[in-house]
Amino acid sequence: MRLPRDLSGHELAKMLHRYGYEVIRQTGSHIRLKSNLHGVPHQVTVLGHKTLKLGTLNAIVSAVAKYLEKDRSQIAEELFER
């Protein structure tokens, strides 16, 4: 699945809520999210920019997939299915 080219950091933070990620703080344009689904806390930082670069978006999706022990493409499909 192709990643969206017009996704903002705030939109991605809202989408990650379905995996238990909650905003714990924001410093400047950096939004810090934390999940505690597996009993082990996981934090990820999302840039609050108007549009995320593909490499940044790919790295965030990959980190979430690794934490959830799922395939990256499966997470991308679940998140960006329109």
N, C-alpha and C positions, 0 to 999 in steps of 0.2 A: 504494500500500500504506500502511496505517495503521501508525504507529509504536507500539510497545508502551508502555503507561502504567506498567508495574511493573518496569522494567529498572533494575538498580543499576549504578553506575559500574564496579564490579569485574567484573560480568558482561560489560559492554560491552568492557572492556579484554581479557578473555579471547576475546571474539568477534573483535576486531580482529587477533588473532594470526594468523588465516588470511590476512591481507593483509601479513604480514611485520612487524607492529608489535610491538615488545618494550618492556617497562617499563624505563625507564632510571633513574628515580628517583621518589620520592614524598615530598612535603613537605606535612605535614598531611593534608588530604583531597584534595589535588591529585595525580593520577597522571599522570606525563609519559611518553608513548609515542613511540617513534621507529621509522620505517621507512626502508629504503634500497633499495627494490625497483628503482627506475629509475635508480640511480646518483646520484640527487640526494636527500639526506636530507630527510625530512619529519617534523615533530614535531607532536603534538596533545596537548592536556591534557584529561583526563577527570576529572570530580569523583567522588570515591569515596563519594558519598551512597547512601543506601538505595534511593531512587528518583530518577531524573533527570527534570528538567522537560522537557516536550516541545520547547521552544525550544532548550534546551541540547543535547538529543539530535539535533535536526534540524541544528544548526550543526556538530556533530561529524561526522555522516554526510555533510553537504555538503562539508566540508573534505576528508574522505577520498575522496569521489567526484571532487572536482576534482583531487586529487593523482594518482589512478589513471586519470584521464581517462575516466571512465565516468559514466553518468547516475545521479543520486541515487536514483531509484526502483529501479534495478537493484541498487545496493549495499544498499539497505534490504531488498529481497526476499532477497538472498543472506544477509544477516545475521540477519534475523528470521523466516525461514521455519521454521515449527514442525512 
